[in-house]
Amino acid sequence: MAGGVCRVLQIQLGAERVADAGDLLGRATLGWRSGMSEVEAWEAGRGVWKFNADRALSQDEVQIINTSGTVLAVAKITGISKHGDRYALEGELLLGDPRVGRPTPSPHLSRNPVTYI
């Protein structure tokens, strides 16, 4: 953290849907559903996205949120993996983070699913 300020990459998930047969991370579904675990939210939200790799790597952590602004998972960013012209985050899931299940303090104002706070 630079000067005590936590730089956050925020990813907003829409409603759960069936993944394409060729999902680059091998997932059967994408998106958010009620009752999903932090691990499931992390797997759904960590990729694959179009974003600036250098900017993503300069962030301290990622918050996965739903469209209502509820935090589903928080992870420390440790790297990225490239999948064609898109990227997936690599990280250390912060299981039991007190922000999970609460409204994000930084509402997602972007039309894009990925934003920087």
CNS distance restraints for C-alpha pairs under 8 A (distance, minus, plus):
assign (resid   1 and name CA) (resid   5 and name CA) 5.65 0.50 0.50
assign (resid   1 and name CA) (resid   6 and name CA) 5.24 0.50 0.50
assign (resid   1 and name CA) (resid   7 and name CA) 7.00 0.50 0.50
assign (resid   1 and name CA) (resid  60 and name CA) 6.40 0.50 0.50
assign (resid   2 and name CA) (resid   6 and name CA) 7.05 0.50 0.50
assign (resid   6 and name CA) (resid  59 and name CA) 7.74 0.50 0.50
assign (resid   6 and name CA) (resid  60 and name CA) 6.11 0.50 0.50
assign (resid   6 and name CA) (resid  61 and name CA) 7.62 0.50 0.50
assign (resid   7 and name CA) (resid  58 and name CA) 7.72 0.50 0.50
assign (resid   7 and name CA) (resid  59 and name CA) 4.78 0.50 0.50
assign (resid   7 and name CA) (resid  60 and name CA) 5.16 0.50 0.50
assign (resid   7 and name CA) (resid  61 and name CA) 6.71 0.50 0.50
assign (resid   7 and name CA) (resid 116 and name CA) 7.60 0.50 0.50
assign (resid   7 and name CA) (resid 117 and name CA) 6.17 0.50 0.50
assign (resid   8 and name CA) (resid  59 and name CA) 5.45 0.50 0.50
assign (resid   8 and name CA) (resid  60 and name CA) 5.94 0.50 0.50
assign (resid   8 and name CA) (resid  61 and name CA) 5.11 0.50 0.50
assign (resid   8 and name CA) (resid  62 and name CA) 5.47 0.50 0.50
assign (resid   8 and name CA) (resid  63 and name CA) 6.98 0.50 0.50
assign (resid   8 and name CA) (resid 116 and name CA) 5.90 0.50 0.50
assign (resid   8 and name CA) (resid 117 and name CA) 5.10 0.50 0.50
assign (resid   9 and name CA) (resid  56 and name CA) 6.71 0.50 0.50
assign (resid   9 and name CA) (resid  59 and name CA) 6.18 0.50 0.50
assign (resid   9 and name CA) (resid  60 and name CA) 7.87 0.50 0.50
assign (resid   9 and name CA) (resid  61 and name CA) 6.26 0.50 0.50
assign (resid   9 and name CA) (resid  62 and name CA) 4.62 0.50 0.50
assign (resid   9 and name CA) (resid  63 and name CA) 6.42 0.50 0.50
assign (resid   9 and name CA) (resid 114 and name CA) 7.09 0.50 0.50
assign (resid   9 and name CA) (resid 115 and name CA) 5.92 0.50 0.50
assign (resid   9 and name CA) (resid 116 and name CA) 4.61 0.50 0.50
assign (resid   9 and name CA) (resid 117 and name CA) 6.23 0.50 0.50
assign (resid  10 and name CA) (resid  62 and name CA) 5.52 0.50 0.50
assign (resid  10 and name CA) (resid  63 and name CA) 4.83 0.50 0.50
assign (resid  10 and name CA) (resid  64 and name CA) 6.05 0.50 0.50
assign (resid  10 and name CA) (resid  65 and name CA) 7.28 0.50 0.50
assign (resid  10 and name CA) (resid 108 and name CA) 7.65 0.50 0.50
assign (resid  10 and name CA) (resid 113 and name CA) 7.93 0.50 0.50
assign (resid  10 and name CA) (resid 114 and name CA) 5.80 0.50 0.50
assign (resid  10 and name CA) (resid 115 and name CA) 5.28 0.50 0.50
assign (resid  10 and name CA) (resid 116 and name CA) 6.02 0.50 0.50
assign (resid  10 and name CA) (resid 117 and name CA) 7.10 0.50 0.50
assign (resid  11 and name CA) (resid  45 and name CA) 6.60 0.50 0.50
assign (resid  11 and name CA) (resid  62 and name CA) 7.29 0.50 0.50
assign (resid  11 and name CA) (resid  63 and name CA) 6.26 0.50 0.50
assign (resid  11 and name CA) (resid  64 and name CA) 4.96 0.50 0.50
assign (resid  11 and name CA) (resid  65 and name CA) 6.18 0.50 0.50
assign (resid  11 and name CA) (resid 113 and name CA) 5.42 0.50 0.50
assign (resid  11 and name CA) (resid 114 and name CA) 4.66 0.50 0.50
assign (resid  11 and name CA) (resid 115 and name CA) 6.58 0.50 0.50
assign (resid  12 and name CA) (resid  45 and name CA) 7.70 0.50 0.50
assign (resid  12 and name CA) (resid  64 and name CA) 6.00 0.50 0.50
assign (resid  12 and name CA) (resid  65 and name CA) 4.87 0.50 0.50
assign (resid  12 and name CA) (resid  66 and name CA) 5.36 0.50 0.50
assign (resid  12 and name CA) (resid  67 and name CA) 6.24 0.50 0.50
assign (resid  12 and name CA) (resid  69 and name CA) 7.98 0.50 0.50
assign (resid  12 and name CA) (resid 108 and name CA) 7.46 0.50 0.50
assign (resid  12 and name CA) (resid 113 and name CA) 4.88 0.50 0.50
assign (resid  12 and name CA) (resid 114 and name CA) 6.62 0.50 0.50
assign (resid  13 and name CA) (resid  31 and name CA) 5.09 0.50 0.50
assign (resid  13 and name CA) (resid  32 and name CA) 5.75 0.50 0.50
assign (resid  13 and name CA) (resid  45 and name CA) 6.67 0.50 0.50
assign (resid  13 and name CA) (resid  64 and name CA) 7.20 0.50 0.50
assign (resid  13 and name CA) (resid  65 and name CA) 6.19 0.50 0.50
assign (resid  13 and name CA) (resid  66 and name CA) 4.96 0.50 0.50
assign (resid  13 and name CA) (resid  67 and name CA) 6.37 0.50 0.50
assign (resid  13 and name CA) (resid 113 and name CA) 6.87 0.50 0.50
assign (resid  14 and name CA) (resid  31 and name CA) 5.21 0.50 0.50
assign (resid  14 and name CA) (resid  32 and name CA) 5.91 0.50 0.50
assign (resid  14 and name CA) (resid  66 and name CA) 6.33 0.50 0.50
assign (resid  14 and name CA) (resid  67 and name CA) 6.02 0.50 0.50
assign (resid  15 and name CA) (resid  31 and name CA) 5.18 0.50 0.50
assign (resid  15 and name CA) (resid  32 and name CA) 5.00 0.50 0.50
assign (resid  15 and name CA) (resid  33 and name CA) 6.29 0.50 0.50
assign (resid  16 and name CA) (resid  29 and name CA) 6.57 0.50 0.50
assign (resid  16 and name CA) (resid  30 and name CA) 5.42 0.50 0.50
assign (resid  16 and name CA) (resid  31 and name CA) 3.99 0.50 0.50
assign (resid  16 and name CA) (resid  32 and name CA) 4.68 0.50 0.50
assign (resid  16 and name CA) (resid  33 and name CA) 5.57 0.50 0.50
assign (resid  17 and name CA) (resid  29 and name CA) 5.57 0.50 0.50
assign (resid  17 and name CA) (resid  30 and name CA) 5.45 0.50 0.50
assign (resid  17 and name CA) (resid  31 and name CA) 6.27 0.50 0.50
assign (resid  18 and name CA) (resid  28 and name CA) 6.15 0.50 0.50
assign (resid  18 and name CA) (resid  29 and name CA) 4.42 0.50 0.50
assign (resid  18 and name CA) (resid  30 and name CA) 6.23 0.50 0.50
assign (resid  19 and name CA) (resid  23 and name CA) 6.23 0.50 0.50
assign (resid  19 and name CA) (resid  27 and name CA) 6.51 0.50 0.50
assign (resid  19 and name CA) (resid  28 and name CA) 5.29 0.50 0.50
assign (resid  19 and name CA) (resid  29 and name CA) 4.60 0.50 0.50
assign (resid  19 and name CA) (resid  30 and name CA) 5.58 0.50 0.50
assign (resid  20 and name CA) (resid  28 and name CA) 7.83 0.50 0.50
assign (resid  21 and name CA) (resid  28 and name CA) 7.93 0.50 0.50
assign (resid  22 and name CA) (resid  26 and name CA) 7.29 0.50 0.50
assign (resid  23 and name CA) (resid  27 and name CA) 6.06 0.50 0.50
assign (resid  23 and name CA) (resid  28 and name CA) 7.83 0.50 0.50
assign (resid  24 and name CA) (resid  48 and name CA) 7.38 0.50 0.50
assign (resid  24 and name CA) (resid  83 and name CA) 6.83 0.50 0.50
assign (resid  25 and name CA) (resid  47 and name CA) 7.70 0.50 0.50
assign (resid  25 and name CA) (resid  48 and name CA) 7.66 0.50 0.50
assign (resid  27 and name CA) (resid  44 and name CA) 7.83 0.50 0.50
assign (resid  29 and name CA) (resid  44 and name CA) 7.57 0.50 0.50
assign (resid  30 and name CA) (resid  44 and name CA) 5.45 0.50 0.50
assign (resid  30 and name CA) (resid  45 and name CA) 7.95 0.50 0.50
assign (resid  31 and name CA) (resid  44 and name CA) 5.83 0.50 0.50
assign (resid  31 and name CA) (resid  45 and name CA) 7.18 0.50 0.50
assign (resid  32 and name CA) (resid  36 and name CA) 7.36 0.50 0.50
assign (resid  32 and name CA) (resid  41 and name CA) 6.92 0.50 0.50
assign (resid  32 and name CA) (resid  44 and name CA) 7.39 0.50 0.50
assign (resid  32 and name CA) (resid  66 and name CA) 6.54 0.50 0.50
assign (resid  36 and name CA) (resid  40 and name CA) 5.97 0.50 0.50
assign (resid  36 and name CA) (resid  41 and name CA) 6.50 0.50 0.50
assign (resid  37 and name CA) (resid  41 and name CA) 6.19 0.50 0.50
assign (resid  37 and name CA) (resid  72 and name CA) 7.87 0.50 0.50
assign (resid  38 and name CA) (resid  42 and name CA) 6.09 0.50 0.50
assign (resid  38 and name CA) (resid  72 and name CA) 6.04 0.50 0.50
assign (resid  38 and name CA) (resid  73 and name CA) 5.04 0.50 0.50
assign (resid  38 and name CA) (resid  95 and name CA) 6.87 0.50 0.50
assign (resid  39 and name CA) (resid  43 and name CA) 6.26 0.50 0.50
assign (resid  39 and name CA) (resid  73 and name CA) 7.55 0.50 0.50
assign (resid  39 and name CA) (resid  93 and name CA) 7.58 0.50 0.50
assign (resid  40 and name CA) (resid  44 and name CA) 6.10 0.50 0.50
assign (resid  41 and name CA) (resid  45 and name CA) 5.91 0.50 0.50
assign (resid  41 and name CA) (resid  64 and name CA) 6.93 0.50 0.50
assign (resid  41 and name CA) (resid  72 and name CA) 6.02 0.50 0.50
assign (resid  41 and name CA) (resid  73 and name CA) 6.04 0.50 0.50
assign (resid  42 and name CA) (resid  46 and name CA) 5.69 0.50 0.50
assign (resid  42 and name CA) (resid  64 and name CA) 6.90 0.50 0.50
assign (resid  42 and name CA) (resid  72 and name CA) 7.96 0.50 0.50
assign (resid  42 and name CA) (resid  73 and name CA) 5.98 0.50 0.50
assign (resid  42 and name CA) (resid  74 and name CA) 7.72 0.50 0.50
assign (resid  42 and name CA) (resid  75 and name CA) 7.86 0.50 0.50
assign (resid  42 and name CA) (resid  93 and name CA) 7.33 0.50 0.50
assign (resid  43 and name CA) (resid  47 and name CA) 7.69 0.50 0.50
assign (resid  45 and name CA) (resid  64 and name CA) 6.03 0.50 0.50
assign (resid  46 and name CA) (resid  64 and name CA) 8.00 0.50 0.50
assign (resid  46 and name CA) (resid  88 and name CA) 5.55 0.50 0.50
assign (resid  46 and name CA) (resid  89 and name CA) 5.03 0.50 0.50
assign (resid  46 and name CA) (resid  90 and name CA) 7.29 0.50 0.50
assign (resid  47 and name CA) (resid  87 and name CA) 6.24 0.50 0.50
assign (resid  47 and name CA) (resid  88 and name CA) 3.95 0.50 0.50
assign (resid  47 and name CA) (resid  89 and name CA) 6.06 0.50 0.50
assign (resid  48 and name CA) (resid  83 and name CA) 7.33 0.50 0.50
assign (resid  48 and name CA) (resid  86 and name CA) 5.86 0.50 0.50
assign (resid  48 and name CA) (resid  87 and name CA) 5.16 0.50 0.50
assign (resid  48 and name CA) (resid  88 and name CA) 4.72 0.50 0.50
assign (resid  48 and name CA) (resid  89 and name CA) 7.93 0.50 0.50
assign (resid  49 and name CA) (resid  86 and name CA) 5.16 0.50 0.50
assign (resid  49 and name CA) (resid  87 and name CA) 5.31 0.50 0.50
assign (resid  49 and name CA) (resid  88 and name CA) 6.45 0.50 0.50
assign (resid  49 and name CA) (resid 114 and name CA) 7.76 0.50 0.50
assign (resid  50 and name CA) (resid  85 and name CA) 7.03 0.50 0.50
assign (resid  50 and name CA) (resid  86 and name CA) 4.77 0.50 0.50
assign (resid  50 and name CA) (resid  87 and name CA) 6.29 0.50 0.50
assign (resid  51 and name CA) (resid  56 and name CA) 7.21 0.50 0.50
assign (resid  51 and name CA) (resid  86 and name CA) 7.22 0.50 0.50
assign (resid  51 and name CA) (resid  87 and name CA) 7.13 0.50 0.50
assign (resid  51 and name CA) (resid 114 and name CA) 7.37 0.50 0.50
assign (resid  52 and name CA) (resid  56 and name CA) 6.11 0.50 0.50
assign (resid  53 and name CA) (resid  57 and name CA) 6.14 0.50 0.50
assign (resid  53 and name CA) (resid  80 and name CA) 7.45 0.50 0.50
assign (resid  53 and name CA) (resid  87 and name CA) 7.50 0.50 0.50
assign (resid  54 and name CA) (resid  58 and name CA) 6.31 0.50 0.50
assign (resid  55 and name CA) (resid  59 and name CA) 6.82 0.50 0.50
assign (resid  57 and name CA) (resid  77 and name CA) 7.09 0.50 0.50
assign (resid  57 and name CA) (resid  78 and name CA) 7.75 0.50 0.50
assign (resid  57 and name CA) (resid  79 and name CA) 6.49 0.50 0.50
assign (resid  57 and name CA) (resid  80 and name CA) 7.44 0.50 0.50
assign (resid  59 and name CA) (resid  77 and name CA) 7.19 0.50 0.50
assign (resid  60 and name CA) (resid  76 and name CA) 6.14 0.50 0.50
assign (resid  60 and name CA) (resid  77 and name CA) 6.00 0.50 0.50
assign (resid  61 and name CA) (resid  74 and name CA) 7.06 0.50 0.50
assign (resid  61 and name CA) (resid  75 and name CA) 5.53 0.50 0.50
assign (resid  61 and name CA) (resid  76 and name CA) 4.30 0.50 0.50
assign (resid  61 and name CA) (resid  77 and name CA) 5.02 0.50 0.50
assign (resid  62 and name CA) (resid  74 and name CA) 5.73 0.50 0.50
assign (resid  62 and name CA) (resid  75 and name CA) 5.37 0.50 0.50
assign (resid  62 and name CA) (resid  76 and name CA) 6.44 0.50 0.50
assign (resid  62 and name CA) (resid  77 and name CA) 6.54 0.50 0.50
assign (resid  63 and name CA) (resid  71 and name CA) 6.58 0.50 0.50
assign (resid  63 and name CA) (resid  72 and name CA) 7.48 0.50 0.50
assign (resid  63 and name CA) (resid  73 and name CA) 5.92 0.50 0.50
assign (resid  63 and name CA) (resid  74 and name CA) 4.64 0.50 0.50
assign (resid  63 and name CA) (resid  75 and name CA) 6.74 0.50 0.50
assign (resid  64 and name CA) (resid  71 and name CA) 5.96 0.50 0.50
assign (resid  64 and name CA) (resid  72 and name CA) 5.46 0.50 0.50
assign (resid  64 and name CA) (resid  73 and name CA) 5.15 0.50 0.50
assign (resid  64 and name CA) (resid  74 and name CA) 6.33 0.50 0.50
assign (resid  65 and name CA) (resid  69 and name CA) 5.66 0.50 0.50
assign (resid  65 and name CA) (resid  70 and name CA) 5.33 0.50 0.50
assign (resid  65 and name CA) (resid  71 and name CA) 4.41 0.50 0.50
assign (resid  65 and name CA) (resid  72 and name CA) 5.22 0.50 0.50
assign (resid  65 and name CA) (resid  73 and name CA) 7.19 0.50 0.50
assign (resid  65 and name CA) (resid 104 and name CA) 7.60 0.50 0.50
assign (resid  66 and name CA) (resid  70 and name CA) 5.60 0.50 0.50
assign (resid  66 and name CA) (resid  71 and name CA) 6.84 0.50 0.50
assign (resid  66 and name CA) (resid  72 and name CA) 6.97 0.50 0.50
assign (resid  69 and name CA) (resid 103 and name CA) 5.43 0.50 0.50
assign (resid  69 and name CA) (resid 104 and name CA) 5.67 0.50 0.50
assign (resid  69 and name CA) (resid 107 and name CA) 6.42 0.50 0.50
assign (resid  69 and name CA) (resid 108 and name CA) 7.11 0.50 0.50
assign (resid  70 and name CA) (resid 100 and name CA) 7.48 0.50 0.50
assign (resid  70 and name CA) (resid 101 and name CA) 5.91 0.50 0.50
assign (resid  70 and name CA) (resid 102 and name CA) 5.39 0.50 0.50
assign (resid  70 and name CA) (resid 103 and name CA) 4.33 0.50 0.50
assign (resid  70 and name CA) (resid 104 and name CA) 5.82 0.50 0.50
assign (resid  71 and name CA) (resid  99 and name CA) 6.38 0.50 0.50
assign (resid  71 and name CA) (resid 100 and name CA) 4.87 0.50 0.50
assign (resid  71 and name CA) (resid 101 and name CA) 5.49 0.50 0.50
assign (resid  71 and name CA) (resid 102 and name CA) 5.76 0.50 0.50
assign (resid  71 and name CA) (resid 103 and name CA) 6.03 0.50 0.50
assign (resid  71 and name CA) (resid 104 and name CA) 5.76 0.50 0.50
assign (resid  72 and name CA) (resid 100 and name CA) 5.34 0.50 0.50
assign (resid  72 and name CA) (resid 101 and name CA) 6.11 0.50 0.50
assign (resid  73 and name CA) (resid  93 and name CA) 7.45 0.50 0.50
assign (resid  73 and name CA) (resid  94 and name CA) 7.54 0.50 0.50
assign (resid  73 and name CA) (resid  95 and name CA) 7.66 0.50 0.50
assign (resid  73 and name CA) (resid  97 and name CA) 7.81 0.50 0.50
assign (resid  73 and name CA) (resid 100 and name CA) 5.82 0.50 0.50
assign (resid  74 and name CA) (resid  93 and name CA) 6.14 0.50 0.50
assign (resid  74 and name CA) (resid  94 and name CA) 5.61 0.50 0.50
assign (resid  74 and name CA) (resid  95 and name CA) 7.57 0.50 0.50
assign (resid  74 and name CA) (resid  97 and name CA) 6.84 0.50 0.50
assign (resid  74 and name CA) (resid  99 and name CA) 7.84 0.50 0.50
assign (resid  74 and name CA) (resid 100 and name CA) 7.23 0.50 0.50
assign (resid  75 and name CA) (resid  91 and name CA) 5.93 0.50 0.50
assign (resid  75 and name CA) (resid  92 and name CA) 5.27 0.50 0.50
assign (resid  75 and name CA) (resid  93 and name CA) 4.14 0.50 0.50
assign (resid  75 and name CA) (resid  94 and name CA) 5.11 0.50 0.50
assign (resid  76 and name CA) (resid  91 and name CA) 5.34 0.50 0.50
assign (resid  76 and name CA) (resid  92 and name CA) 5.08 0.50 0.50
assign (resid  76 and name CA) (resid  93 and name CA) 6.44 0.50 0.50
assign (resid  76 and name CA) (resid  94 and name CA) 7.03 0.50 0.50
assign (resid  77 and name CA) (resid  89 and name CA) 6.90 0.50 0.50
assign (resid  77 and name CA) (resid  90 and name CA) 6.11 0.50 0.50
assign (resid  77 and name CA) (resid  91 and name CA) 4.42 0.50 0.50
assign (resid  77 and name CA) (resid  92 and name CA) 6.64 0.50 0.50
assign (resid  78 and name CA) (resid  89 and name CA) 7.85 0.50 0.50
assign (resid  78 and name CA) (resid  90 and name CA) 5.59 0.50 0.50
assign (resid  78 and name CA) (resid  91 and name CA) 4.64 0.50 0.50
assign (resid  78 and name CA) (resid  92 and name CA) 6.93 0.50 0.50
assign (resid  79 and name CA) (resid  89 and name CA) 6.16 0.50 0.50
assign (resid  79 and name CA) (resid  90 and name CA) 4.84 0.50 0.50
assign (resid  79 and name CA) (resid  91 and name CA) 6.49 0.50 0.50
assign (resid  80 and name CA) (resid  87 and name CA) 6.44 0.50 0.50
assign (resid  80 and name CA) (resid  88 and name CA) 5.54 0.50 0.50
assign (resid  80 and name CA) (resid  89 and name CA) 4.47 0.50 0.50
assign (resid  80 and name CA) (resid  90 and name CA) 5.10 0.50 0.50
assign (resid  81 and name CA) (resid  87 and name CA) 5.58 0.50 0.50
assign (resid  81 and name CA) (resid  88 and name CA) 5.25 0.50 0.50
assign (resid  81 and name CA) (resid  89 and name CA) 6.46 0.50 0.50
assign (resid  81 and name CA) (resid  90 and name CA) 7.01 0.50 0.50
assign (resid  82 and name CA) (resid  86 and name CA) 6.05 0.50 0.50
assign (resid  82 and name CA) (resid  87 and name CA) 4.61 0.50 0.50
assign (resid  82 and name CA) (resid  88 and name CA) 6.56 0.50 0.50
assign (resid  83 and name CA) (resid  87 and name CA) 5.52 0.50 0.50
assign (resid  83 and name CA) (resid  88 and name CA) 7.32 0.50 0.50
assign (resid  96 and name CA) (resid 100 and name CA) 7.12 0.50 0.50
assign (resid  99 and name CA) (resid 103 and name CA) 7.74 0.50 0.50
assign (resid  99 and name CA) (resid 104 and name CA) 7.47 0.50 0.50
assign (resid 106 and name CA) (resid 117 and name CA) 7.33 0.50 0.50
assign (resid 108 and name CA) (resid 115 and name CA) 7.37 0.50 0.50
assign (resid 110 and name CA) (resid 114 and name CA) 7.75 0.50 0.50
assign (resid 110 and name CA) (resid 115 and name CA) 6.58 0.50 0.50
